[in-house]
Amino acid sequence: MAGLILHANSGEVSLAASTPKTVLQIKAPTNQRLVLTSLRLLGKQPAGGTDTPVKVRITRSTANFGTGSAVTPAKNDPTDSETVQSTAAGNFTVEPTSPTDGGLWYEFSPQAGIIEPFAPGQEIKIPGGQALNVECTAAATATVLVTATYQE
């Protein structure tokens, strides 16, 4: 692992009430593992709203990755000369089919957010050729932003 540290963010994504939506996906290149080191979940809701919590589910895909808007991962250190091999997408219009539950669920208030740094040895690994998805569902309309920091 080269230790190239990258950030990818979904941009602001509007959620429809009670409809799961993949907000961010990070896809590892073939034969190269990625390591997710932190996740930031932030957002906002309309003024006067009830600030209903947003459910976040981490899933994994090995095929049928869905369709999202391309996200360009940014290098933490712009002087790193390595070429970024991983890809990312956000704000999906076609959901990934048959994702596997990753076992991590969160609930967060969009106004407060969550910043989750994974402790050394507890980082989430994304095997080569596979993808990690961040899926959000809200009972009411909400706008969310997901930022992931990872290494390739």
N, C-alpha and C positions, 0 to 999 in steps of 0.2 A: 504494500500500500504506500503510495507516494506521499500521503498526508496533505493533499491539496484540499484546503477547506473552502467550501462553497455555501452560498446562501441562495435559497429559492423561495419566492413568495407568490402567493396566489393572486395578489391584488385584491381589491374589495369585491366580494361576491355576495349578491343578494340571494337570500334563501326564500323559497315559497313555503308557506305554512305546511307543516307535516309531510314534507317531501324530501327524502334523503338526496343529497347532492355531493358529488365528489368535488372538493374545493381545490385540492392539490394532489399531484401524483409525482413521485420521483422514480425514475426508471434507470436501473443499473445497466451499463453496457454488457454485452455478452462476455462471459468469462472474467468479469471484474466485479468484485464486491464493493458495496458502499456501506458506510457506517453513519447512521443518523445520530448526531450528538445533542441536538436540542430542538424543541418545538415551541413555537409561540402562537397562541390562539388569542386573537383580539377581535373587537367588533364594536358595533353600535346598533341602536334601535331607535325608531322614531320617537320624538319628544312626546311625553305623556303616556308612553307605553308602559307595560308591566315588567319589562326587562326579563322576559321568560328565558330560562337557561337554554343553551344550545347543547345538544348531545353530539359528541364527536366520537367516531368509531374509526380505528385504524384497521385497514384491510390490506391484503396482499393479492396481487394478480400475477399469474404466470403466462397468460395469453388473453386475448380479447380485452385489450387495455382501455377501450373506450376512446372518446374524442373530447379533447379539451384545447383551450388556447395555449399556444406555446409560451413557455416561460424560460427566459435565459438565465441559467444559474450564474451568479456573480462570484468571482473569486474574492476571498477574504483579503488576500494580499495581491493587488493587481500586478506586482512585479514578478509573480510566479510565471514561468515561461511555459509550463505544461498546458497542453490543449485539454479542455474539458471534454470528457467522454460521455458523461451521463446526460440525460435529458429530463425535462420537467414540463408539466402542463397544469393549467388551472382552469377553474370555472367550466366544468364539463357540460357539454350539450348532449352527449351520448355517454351513459354510465358504463363503467367496466362491467362485463358480464361475468357472473360466477366468481366474485372475489371471495377469498378465504378470510374469515375473521382473524385479526391479528392478536386478539386477546386484550387489547388496550381500549378502554372507553373512558371518556371524560365528559363531564358536564360543566359548563362555565357560563357565567354571566357575561354577555358581550361587552358591557360597560366596564367590567373589571379585568377580564382576560385571564390567561394562564401563561406563565413562562415555565417550561419544563426542561431543565438541563438534565441530561441523563448522566448518572455517575459513571466514572471509569469502570469498565467491565459490564455495564448495564446498557450500553448503547444498543440501538436497534440495527441489526444487520439486514441489508438488502442483497440477496444473492444475485450473481451475474444473470442478466437477461430477465430479471423479475422487477416488479414495481411495488412500491408502498403507496397506499392511497389514504388520504385524510377525507373522510366523509362526514358531513354535518347535517343535522336535522334540527329544526326549531318548530315549536308549536305555533308560533306567530312569525310574521316577517321579521327578518334580522339581516344585518350586513356583517359578514365576517371577513377576516384576513388571517391567513395562516402563513407563517414564515418557518422554514426548516433550515437548520444548519447541519451540514453533513460533510464527510470526507470521502474522497475517492483516491 
